[in-house]
Amino acid sequence: MTDLDIWIRRGCATVVAAVAAYASYEHQREFALQGGADPTGSSLWPLSVDGLLVLATVGLLKPNRQDTLRARYTVRLAFFLGIAVSLAANVAAAPTLAWQPVLVAGWPPVALLLAVELLAHSPGDREQTEVDRTAKSETAQDTETEREPDPVVTLAVDKAGSRPPNKPTAEQIMWAHYQREQASGRTPTGAELDRVAGTNNYGRSVLARWRRTGHVSAKGT
């Protein structure tokens, strides 16, 4: 999704939220006046209701894993109280209890709630979250790879008298086998060299040393 599409979606959601907030504000201000509030109080009262609803909605959509159980319950309570009071105040401002006036009066808080959810869960945020998760996963894999211990290499120790005269060493056996395989067009692996020489985890170390010292090329050719 392009940046233009993201900004168009955000702009539309912002317009819907602004229109719904204005309509809800007017209904709740009229409701507060009818309830006996003074002009200043009736003008401020809707902000406490819809403001609490918006804050609770954002808190529900973006929960913090470090929040305590009490904090999560408080956010849910604020959300349900906010939507209940906002709906009740808007519906009460309807001129009659017919379905059309009730729908017109009760729609603004619902539209405001949905618009806030769309803004909080915008596609750009989701894509950025996926990118962050992928980066963290790759970083964790790299860290685990760096911490992976080197395999234990068992070297063949040549002690005096432990090998008959003129008997080749394990590395000499590996090199002879390596040259034969190269002549036939294939490159043996470290495990294959271990099998030929009768060693354990030594062939890979020998191959790495040969490549490092230029005895064979990096591609094993």
ABEGO torsion letter per residue (X at the ends): XBAAAAAAAAAAAAAAAAAAAAAAAAAAAAAAAAAGBBAAAAAAAAAAAAAAAAAAAAAAABBBAABBAAAAAAAAAAAAAAAAAAAAAAAAABABABAAAAAAAAAAAAAAAAAAAAAAABAAAAAAAAAAAAAAAAAAAAAAAAABBBBBBBBBBBBBGABBBGBBBAAAAAAAAAAAAAAAGBBBBAAAAAAAAGBBGAAAAAAAAAAAAGABBAAGX
